[in-house]
Amino acid sequence: MIIALSGRRIDALRAEPPRFPLQNVDRVKQEVRRLLQDKQASGLVSSAACGADLIALSEAGSLGLRGRVVLPFERERFRETSVVDRPGDWGALYDQVIDEVEAKGDLVVLGKTEDEDPYGATNKEILKEAVALAAQTRETVGALLIWEGASRGKEDFTESFGTEARKLGLDVFEILSK
């Protein structure tokens, strides 16, 4: 199975309401590993933000699974705006993951601007890439949401990812981040 992933970033300091507190990283990491093993995943497609994305990519890599990363814009800009701007030491893991997937030809950079709904476009591309990988390997595709299970409203990219995955007929799995 190829897993397409979307999820929450680590909460900013004093975030209200909390969605993915830093202290939940180890539990989420264990649950991600278990899900990847239980579903006999062979690959993971996601972005690479701090929190859900990097946790899952790290676990997939440690299990020897193929990782494909979709970024809305160039890697350095993404690193500054979606990786190192939250608590935790995410920068080194991001650099390692991006270097590894880029070396294998599995880094997709969309080149979007803020005016072009970069994160919505990234979610759509993650699903598209996962379906394409599954077609190549004749596997199924599942979607994984790592979130607190509640919508943030109209601009909730994790929720919309789950909605799109269901429209595609994918099995959707959830791991709670809170």
N, C-alpha and C positions, 0 to 999 in steps of 0.2 A: 504494500500500500504506500502511496505517496501522500504525505500529509501537507496540506496548505494551512498556514498558521497566521492568525492575527491576535493581538492581545494588548494588554495594558503595559504602559511604561511604569517604572518605579515612581511612586508618588514624590512630588516635590516636598520639601520640608514643610511641615504643618499643613499638609493638604487636607481640605475638608470638602466633601467627605473622603475618607481614605478609600482608595481603589486597589492599590498594590503596595502595601507597606514593605519597606526593605527587609524587615525581620521575617517575612514570609518566603524569601527566596529559596532557602534550603528545602522547605516542604514542597514548593512548586516544582523545584528541580527534580525531586524524587518522583513526583506524580507524572511529570513529563517523561522521564526515563521509563517508568512502568507502562505508560500508554504506548510509547514508541515500540517497546518490546511486545506488549500484548497484541498490538495491531500488526506486528511483523513488518513494520515500516522499513522501506528501503531508501526513502528520501524525504527531505523536508524542504519546503519552499516558504520563505518568509522575508520580511524586511530585517533590519538589524538594529532596532532601537534598544535602549537599555530596558531591562525587564524581561517580559515574555519572549521577545524575539531572540535575544542573545542567550538566554537560558536554554531555550529549545535548540538553537543552533549548536551550542556547546555540548549538550547532551547527545544530539544526533551525531556530532563529530566523534565523541568518545565511544559511540557504538559502531563507528565505521560507516555511517549512513551518508549518502550523498546530500549535500546542502546546496541549495540555490538561493541567492539573495537578490531581492529586488529593491533598489533604492530610487526614490523619486528624483533625486538630483545628485551631484558629484559627492564622492565619499567624504571629503573633508567638511563640506558644508553640513552634510547629514550628521557627521560625528559631533559637530559643535551644537547643532540644534536638537538632536534627538538621542544623544548618547551621554555626553559628559556634563550635561546641564542638570543632572539629578544626582541625589546621594548614591554613594557606592563607587567602586573602582571599575567602571565599565570600559574605559578607553582602551586599555591594553587588550582586553578580550575582543572588543570590536576590531581593533587593528589586526589581531591574529586571524579572526574569522574571515574578514574581508580579504586579507592576503591569501588565505587558503582557497577560498572559493574563486577568487580572481585568477589564481594560478591554474585552476582546473577549468576555466571558461564558464564558470557558473555565477558570475556577477552580472546583473542586468541593471543598467543605470538609465532611467527614463528621460532625464534632462528636463524635468518639469520646472515651472516657476510657481510662485505662490498664487498667481492669478488663475492657474490651470487646475485647481483641486489636486495637488500633488499626492495627497494621502489616499484619496478615493481612487485615483488612477493606479496607485501602487497596489491597493487591495485587488482591483480588477486584474492587474497583471500577475499577481501572485496566483490567483485562481487559474488564469489562462496558462501560466507556466506549469502549474501542477498537473493540469489536465493533459498538456502536451507531453510532459515526462511520463505520465502514466500510460499514454497511448504508445509511446516508444517501447516501454517495458511490459506492456499488456497487464498492467496492474490497475487496481481501483484507486480512487482518490477519496480521502477523508479530509474534513476541515476541523481544525482545532482552535477553539477560542479559549484564551486564558484571560479571564476577567472576573469581576466581582458578581456578575450575573444580572446587573441592572443597567439600563440605558442611561447615558448622560444626556440624552436628548437628540435633537435633529443632527448634530454634527458628530455622532458617535460612530467612528469608523469600525470599531470592533463589532458593534451590533449590525451595521450594514454589511460587513463581511459575512457574518453568519446568515443574514437574509439572502445574500447573493448565492452563497454556497447551497442553501436549501433550494433555491430556485433552479440550481443546476442538478438537483437530485442527489447531492452528496450527503453522506452521513456526517453529522456534526457532533463533535465531542467537546466537552467543556471541562476545564480545570479552574476551580475558583482561586482567585488571587488574594482574596481577603479573608 
